[in-house]
Amino acid sequence: MTAVSKPPTNMNASEHLRLFIAIRIPDAVKDEVEIAQRELRALVPERAARWAGREQFHLTLKFLGDVEAQRFESLAEAVRSVAREFAPLRLRAEGIGFFPNAQCPRVVWVGIRDAEERLERLQRAIEQGVRAFTREEPERAFAGHVTLGRFKGIRRAEAERLAALAATAGGRFFGEWMAGEVQIMRSELLPQGARHMLMVEAPLS
């Protein structure tokens, strides 16, 4: 069954929804990811990092940006159409890494992989299926991950401490699960940070 939260009826046709497509992370996996995040937080001062909240832990397949509210249902059907072509995925969360690299970290993440290597094919199919709804460029190289935090003005010694922890946790396992749907999420930018709202669940079948 597909759950839908339609755009508010008082929205004008010219208004936009800030959207992305993602796979949900189970609570048990989030629990383990939060433990690692706390360990990382202890290594850098708060001024150098912006940490993701638990409710922001998800596997992003495609960030769409602003989509016209009147096109939402067409977008939802495009995502459902792609999802119907894929069976559920067995995913595992493991390892800690950085973008662009450990020497100059801007983002710290936990990796998400699937044993059958179908996740990347799903991501490419989603990207193709929604290309008419976004101006965002396609991913050059998709790497499944959950973002834990973003760094700004991080010092060399701090980066070295983070890299040392990540190196010892290279094979750290956070959990495994069957992903049975993809979700269209709305992101609202608020003074206290981004708030995410589920708009559609499209089952993998």
C-alpha positions in Angstrom: 0.0 0.0 0.0 1.3 3.4 -0.9 1.1 6.2 1.7 0.6 9.7 0.3 0.7 13.0 2.0 -0.5 15.5 -0.6 0.7 19.1 -0.8 -1.4 21.4 1.3 -4.6 22.5 -0.6 -3.9 26.2 0.1 -0.7 26.1 -2.0 -0.6 28.1 -5.2 0.2 26.4 -8.4 3.4 28.5 -8.6 4.6 27.3 -5.1 7.3 24.7 -4.7 8.2 21.8 -2.5 11.8 21.0 -1.7 12.1 17.3 -2.2 14.4 14.3 -2.1 14.1 10.6 -2.7 15.4 8.3 0.0 15.4 4.9 1.7 14.4 4.8 5.4 17.0 3.7 8.0 15.5 1.4 10.7 15.6 2.5 14.3 17.9 -0.3 15.4 20.5 0.8 12.8 20.0 4.5 13.8 20.8 3.5 17.4 24.2 2.1 16.4 24.9 5.0 14.1 24.2 7.5 16.9 26.8 5.8 19.1 29.4 6.3 16.4 28.3 9.9 15.9 28.8 10.6 19.6 32.3 9.2 19.5 33.1 11.5 16.5 31.5 14.5 18.2 33.9 14.1 21.2 36.9 14.6 18.9 36.1 18.1 17.5 34.8 21.3 19.0 31.1 22.2 18.3 32.1 25.3 16.3 33.8 23.1 13.7 30.8 20.9 12.9 27.1 20.7 12.2 25.8 17.3 13.2 22.8 15.6 11.6 19.9 14.8 13.9 18.6 11.2 14.3 15.5 12.1 12.2 17.8 13.1 9.4 19.5 9.7 9.1 18.5 8.3 5.7 20.0 7.0 2.5 19.4 9.6 -0.2 19.0 8.3 -3.7 18.3 11.7 -5.4 18.0 15.3 -4.2 15.5 17.0 -6.4 15.5 20.6 -5.0 12.4 22.7 -5.6 9.5 21.0 -7.5 6.3 22.8 -8.5 3.5 21.7 -6.2 1.2 21.1 -9.1 3.6 18.5 -10.5 3.8 16.5 -7.3 1.4 13.7 -8.3 3.2 13.2 -11.6 6.5 12.9 -9.8 5.0 10.4 -7.3 3.7 8.2 -10.2 7.2 8.4 -11.9 8.8 7.1 -8.6 6.2 4.4 -8.2 6.8 3.2 -11.7 10.5 2.8 -11.1 10.0 1.2 -7.7 7.7 -1.5 -9.2 10.6 -2.8 -11.3 12.8 -3.6 -8.3 12.6 -6.3 -5.6 13.3 -5.3 -2.0 17.0 -4.8 -1.2 19.0 -6.3 1.6 21.1 -3.4 2.9 23.9 -3.2 5.4 25.4 -0.2 7.2 29.1 -0.4 7.8 32.3 1.6 7.9 32.9 5.3 8.5 34.3 7.6 5.8 34.7 11.2 4.6 34.0 13.4 1.6 36.2 14.4 -0.1 38.8 12.5 1.9 40.1 12.1 5.5 42.9 14.7 5.1 40.4 17.4 4.2 37.1 16.3 5.6 33.9 18.2 4.7 31.4 15.4 5.4 31.5 12.3 7.6 29.3 9.4 6.8 28.4 5.7 7.4 28.4 3.6 4.3 25.4 1.7 3.0 25.9 -1.3 0.7 23.9 -4.2 -0.7 25.4 -7.7 -1.3 23.8 -8.0 -4.7 24.9 -4.6 -6.0 21.4 -3.6 -7.0 21.3 -0.4 -5.0 23.3 1.5 -7.6 21.0 0.2 -10.3 18.0 1.4 -8.4 19.6 4.8 -7.9 20.4 5.2 -11.6 16.8 4.2 -12.5 15.4 6.7 -10.0 17.6 9.4 -11.4 16.5 8.7 -15.0 12.8 8.4 -13.9 12.7 11.9 -12.3 15.0 13.8 -14.6 12.1 15.9 -15.9 11.3 17.1 -12.4 14.7 18.5 -11.3 17.5 20.8 -12.4 20.0 19.0 -10.2 22.9 17.4 -12.0 23.1 13.6 -12.1 25.4 11.9 -9.6 28.9 11.4 -11.0 29.5 8.4 -8.9 26.9 7.2 -6.4 28.1 6.1 -3.0 25.4 5.0 -0.6 25.8 6.6 2.7 24.1 8.2 5.8 25.5 11.7 6.6 26.5 12.1 10.2 27.9 15.6 10.1 29.5 18.4 8.1 32.7 20.3 9.0 33.7 23.9 8.5 37.0 25.3 9.5 38.3 22.1 10.9 41.9 22.1 12.1 44.6 19.6 11.0 44.9 18.0 14.4 41.1 17.6 14.6 41.0 16.0 11.2 43.8 13.6 12.2 41.8 12.5 15.3 38.7 11.9 13.1 40.7 9.9 10.5 42.3 7.8 13.2 38.9 6.8 14.6 37.5 6.1 11.1 40.5 3.9 10.3 39.9 1.7 13.4 36.2 1.6 12.5 36.8 0.8 8.8 34.8 -2.5 9.0 32.4 -1.4 11.8 29.0 -3.0 11.3 25.9 -1.0 12.3 23.2 -3.3 11.1 21.4 -5.0 8.2 17.8 -4.8 7.0 15.4 -5.4 4.1 14.4 -2.2 2.4 10.9 -2.6 0.9 10.2 0.9 -0.4 11.6 4.2 -1.4 10.2 7.5 -0.1 9.7 10.9 -1.4 10.5 13.3 1.4 9.9 17.0 1.8 12.6 19.1 3.4 11.7 22.4 5.1 14.5 24.7 6.0 13.9 26.2 9.5 16.1 28.3 11.8 16.8 25.3 13.9 17.7 23.1 11.0 16.0 21.1 8.3 12.7 19.3 9.0 11.8 16.2 6.9 8.3 15.1 6.1 7.2 11.9 4.4 5.2 12.5 1.3 5.0 9.1 -0.5 6.1 5.6 0.1 6.6 3.7 -3.2 6.9 -0.1 -2.6 9.7 -2.2 -4.2 8.0 -5.2 -5.7 
